Amino acid sequence: MNFTLRTMTELDLPAVAEIEAGVFTDWYRIYRREPEPLSERTVEALRYAISLDPDGNLVAVADDGAMVGFILARTWGKVGWFGTFGVPTQFQGLGIGTALVNRAVDYLEQKADIIGLETMPESGANIGLYTKLGFVATYPTHILELPLIREAERFSNPRVEETVVWETLGSSGLRRTLREMREISDSILSGLDYSGEVEAIHAHGFGRTLLSRGAGDRLDGFAILRSTSIRRENISGRAYIHALAVRPGADGPAVLDDLLRQVWASCVSLGLARVAAGLSGRYQSALLLLLERGFRVMRAGIRMVRLPVSEEVFSASDAIHLSRWAG
């Protein structure tokens, strides 16, 4: 079958949502024995997902005009990753997935020094594909969940109005805070920059940015909380910590507790009962801190990076840094 690749547009988003739900419904039924179909992503969620790197998000289109695959790509400064991507079951094995990944990597190579992805341990075919394309496995991603009601006594100190500070910052305050966030993330992983993600999540109304300041009003940590579901008919009551980072050298446990209290207050104010997060196995000390604070490990993913890459990504770190390489 002949197909072409092109940049994803607004008009493509409903078809992308349909393909993604179909592909992952098949996967969940096979590997997790989930009987119910996966609900589609909302168009608003896809619009938010592609906003940061519009030229890196692609679709594959057959000669008859039918969409036969898609891939999402994103950069956080000099760190880039792709996912989610999908090809309908009936079109797999025709080279569509390989073409999409190669084109996305070509895009990411122009902007990023580190190119990564995350996949499920059960996805043997995907792991083989990525390995052939020059990717290697690094640390696993621990996918964590915190039941907010059970841990209410631990985190319920701050008032809600004390947590939503982003919207009250003036232009100079925003510039300063974004600069401080870049300093923190870059000190954890060279070139990492979450400032674009913060601007996107606020522009599309998908969450909040929570800040922890220490002596001299220095920013010691931040959390990007996605509080709006990305799927239709979602009744999970779950928010997601899209990223959280603590400045190296700060009092890590104290800053983490401050941010988690703000997460708790924000979620409760929105009627949410759980919060999820992703944590690379690179940060073992942070994992222990989260387990001590009531988080539970629900499952794991496999992180892969494209070679050549700095040895930094293969080294254990005592930093407190939560995020996932997944869309």
C-alpha positions in Angstrom: 0.0 0.0 0.0 1.3 3.5 -0.9 1.1 6.2 1.7 2.5 9.6 2.4 3.6 11.4 5.6 2.6 15.0 6.4 2.3 17.3 9.3 -0.8 16.8 11.5 -3.5 19.5 11.2 -6.5 20.5 13.2 -8.8 18.7 10.8 -6.9 15.4 11.5 -7.5 15.3 15.2 -10.8 13.4 15.3 -9.3 10.7 13.1 -6.2 10.5 15.2 -8.4 10.1 18.3 -10.3 7.3 16.7 -7.1 5.5 15.6 -5.4 5.9 19.0 -8.4 4.5 20.9 -8.7 1.6 18.5 -5.1 0.6 18.6 -4.8 0.7 22.4 -8.2 -1.0 22.9 -6.7 -4.0 21.0 -3.6 -3.8 23.1 -5.4 -3.6 26.4 -7.7 -6.5 25.5 -4.7 -8.7 24.6 -2.3 -7.9 27.4 -4.4 -6.6 30.2 -7.7 -8.3 29.5 -9.6 -5.1 29.7 -13.1 -5.9 28.2 -14.2 -2.3 27.7 -13.0 -0.2 24.8 -10.7 2.7 25.6 -12.4 6.0 25.3 -11.1 8.4 22.7 -8.9 11.3 23.5 -10.6 14.7 23.2 -9.8 17.0 20.4 -8.9 19.6 23.0 -6.3 17.2 24.5 -4.8 16.5 21.1 -4.7 20.2 20.3 -2.8 20.7 23.6 -0.4 17.8 22.8 0.6 19.0 19.4 0.9 22.7 20.3 4.5 22.6 21.6 6.0 21.1 18.5 3.4 21.4 15.6 5.9 20.4 12.9 6.9 17.2 14.8 3.4 15.7 14.9 2.7 13.6 11.8 0.0 11.5 10.1 0.3 8.8 7.4 -2.3 9.0 4.7 -3.1 6.3 2.1 -3.6 7.1 -1.6 -7.4 7.0 -1.1 -7.1 9.7 1.6 -7.6 7.3 4.6 -5.5 8.0 7.6 -3.4 4.9 8.4 -1.2 6.1 11.2 0.0 9.0 13.4 2.8 10.0 15.7 3.2 12.7 18.3 6.5 14.3 19.2 7.5 16.8 21.8 10.6 18.7 23.0 11.4 20.0 26.4 14.4 22.2 25.6 17.2 19.9 24.4 15.3 16.8 25.4 12.9 15.4 22.9 10.7 12.3 22.8 7.9 10.8 20.7 4.7 9.0 21.6 2.0 8.2 21.5 2.0 6.7 18.0 -0.3 4.2 16.4 -1.1 2.3 13.2 -4.4 0.4 12.9 -4.0 -3.4 13.2 -5.0 -4.1 9.6 -2.2 -1.8 8.3 0.6 -3.0 10.6 3.6 -4.7 9.0 3.6 -2.4 5.9 6.4 -0.1 7.0 4.1 2.7 8.2 5.3 2.7 11.8 8.9 2.7 10.8 8.4 5.6 8.5 6.6 7.6 11.1 9.3 7.0 13.7 12.1 7.8 11.3 10.5 11.1 10.3 9.7 12.0 13.9 13.4 11.3 14.9 14.6 13.4 12.0 12.5 16.3 13.4 13.8 15.8 16.9 17.4 15.6 15.9 17.2 19.2 14.7 16.2 20.4 18.2 17.3 17.9 20.8 20.5 16.3 22.2 18.5 13.5 23.9 15.8 11.6 22.1 13.7 9.2 24.0 10.5 7.2 24.1 8.5 5.1 26.6 6.9 1.8 25.7 5.2 -1.0 27.6 7.2 -4.1 28.7 4.7 -6.4 26.8 5.3 -4.6 23.5 8.0 -6.9 22.2 7.4 -5.9 18.6 7.8 -2.2 19.4 11.0 -2.9 21.5 12.4 -4.7 18.5 11.5 -1.9 16.1 13.1 0.8 18.3 16.2 -1.3 18.9 16.7 -1.6 15.1 16.3 2.1 14.8 19.2 2.8 17.3 17.4 3.0 20.6 18.5 1.3 23.8 16.7 0.6 27.1 17.7 2.7 30.1 15.8 2.8 33.4 12.2 1.7 33.8 9.5 4.3 34.5 7.6 3.6 37.8 4.0 4.7 37.3 2.8 5.8 40.7 -0.6 6.7 42.2 -1.5 8.5 45.4 -5.0 8.1 46.9 -5.8 11.6 48.1 -8.6 10.7 50.5 -6.5 8.1 52.3 -3.6 10.5 52.7 -5.7 13.6 53.5 -4.3 14.0 57.0 -0.7 14.1 55.7 -1.3 16.8 53.0 -4.3 18.9 53.9 -2.5 21.9 55.5 -2.6 24.6 52.8 -5.6 26.5 51.7 -6.5 26.2 48.0 -6.1 30.0 47.4 -2.5 29.6 48.5 -1.7 27.1 45.7 -3.0 28.8 42.6 -0.3 31.5 42.2 0.6 31.2 38.5 -2.4 33.3 37.3 -1.5 36.1 39.8 2.1 36.6 38.6 2.7 39.7 36.5 4.7 39.6 33.3 8.0 40.1 35.1 7.1 37.5 37.7 6.3 35.0 34.9 9.6 35.6 33.2 11.5 35.3 36.4 9.7 32.1 37.4 10.2 30.5 33.9 13.9 31.3 34.1 14.2 29.7 37.5 12.3 26.6 36.3 14.8 26.3 33.4 17.7 26.6 35.9 16.3 23.8 38.1 15.5 21.4 35.2 18.8 22.0 33.5 20.7 21.3 36.7 18.9 17.9 36.9 19.4 16.9 33.2 21.5 19.0 30.9 19.3 20.9 28.4 16.0 20.0 30.0 13.5 22.9 29.9 9.8 22.6 31.0 8.9 26.3 30.4 7.2 25.6 27.1 5.1 22.9 28.7 4.0 25.2 31.4 2.9 27.9 28.9 1.1 25.2 26.9 -0.8 23.7 29.8 -2.0 27.1 30.9 -2.8 28.3 27.4 -5.1 25.3 26.8 -6.6 25.2 30.3 -5.4 21.7 31.2 -3.8 22.3 34.6 -1.9 24.4 37.1 1.7 25.1 37.9 2.6 24.9 41.6 5.6 26.6 43.1 7.7 26.2 46.3 9.9 29.1 47.3 12.5 29.1 50.0 14.9 31.6 51.5 15.2 34.9 49.7 12.1 34.0 47.7 14.2 31.6 45.6 12.3 29.0 43.6 13.2 25.7 45.1 10.7 23.4 43.3 7.7 23.3 41.0 5.0 20.9 39.9 3.1 20.9 36.6 -0.3 19.4 37.4 -2.6 18.2 34.6 -6.0 18.3 36.2 -8.2 17.9 33.0 -8.8 14.4 31.6 -7.4 13.8 28.1 -10.2 11.3 27.4 -13.9 11.5 26.9 -16.2 9.9 29.4 -13.4 9.7 31.9 -14.6 9.0 35.5 -11.4 8.0 37.1 -11.2 11.1 39.2 -7.4 11.3 38.6 -5.1 14.2 38.1 -1.6 13.7 36.8 1.7 15.3 37.9 3.1 16.0 34.4 6.4 17.1 35.9 7.9 17.9 39.3 11.4 19.0 40.1 13.3 20.1 43.2 16.4 22.3 43.0 19.5 20.3 43.8 20.9 21.5 47.1 17.6 22.5 48.5 15.9 20.6 51.3 14.4 18.0 49.0 12.0 16.2 51.4 10.6 19.5 52.7 10.2 21.0 49.2 8.5 17.8 48.0 6.1 17.9 50.9 5.2 21.5 50.2 4.5 20.7 46.5 2.5 17.6 47.4 0.4 19.5 49.8 -0.4 22.0 47.1 -1.2 19.1 44.7 -3.5 17.7 47.3 -5.3 21.0 47.8 -5.6 21.7 44.1 -7.0 18.2 43.4 -9.5 18.3 46.2 -10.8 21.7 45.1 -11.5 20.1 41.7 -13.2 17.0 43.2 -10.5 14.7 42.2 -9.6 11.6 44.4 -6.3 10.4 43.0 -3.1 11.7 41.5 -0.7 9.8 39.3 2.9 10.4 38.3 5.8 8.9 36.5 9.3 8.5 37.9 12.4 7.2 36.2 14.2 4.4 38.0 17.2 6.7 37.7 15.9 8.5 40.8 15.8 5.7 43.4 16.0 8.0 46.4 13.0 10.0 45.1 11.1 6.7 44.7 11.7 5.9 48.3 10.5 9.4 49.4 7.3 9.0 47.4 6.6 5.5 48.8 7.0 6.9 52.3 4.4 9.6 51.4 1.7 7.1 50.4 2.4 6.6 46.7 2.0 3.1 45.3 3.7 1.7 42.3 0.9 0.5 39.9 3.0 -0.7 36.9 6.1 0.1 34.9 7.2 1.2 31.5 10.4 0.9 29.6 12.4 4.0 28.7 14.6 4.0 25.7 17.0 6.6 24.3 18.6 6.9 20.9 22.4 6.5 20.6 24.7 8.3 20.7 23.8 10.1 23.9 25.4 11.5 27.0 26.3 8.9 29.7 24.4 11.2 32.0 21.1 9.4 31.2 22.5 6.0 32.3 23.8 7.3 35.7 21.8 7.0 38.9 20.9 10.4 40.5 19.7 11.5 43.9 17.6 14.3 42.3 13.9 14.6 42.9 12.4 14.7 39.4 9.1 13.2 38.2 8.1 13.0 34.5 7.3 10.5 31.8 8.5 10.2 28.2 5.0 9.5 27.0 2.2 11.5 25.4 
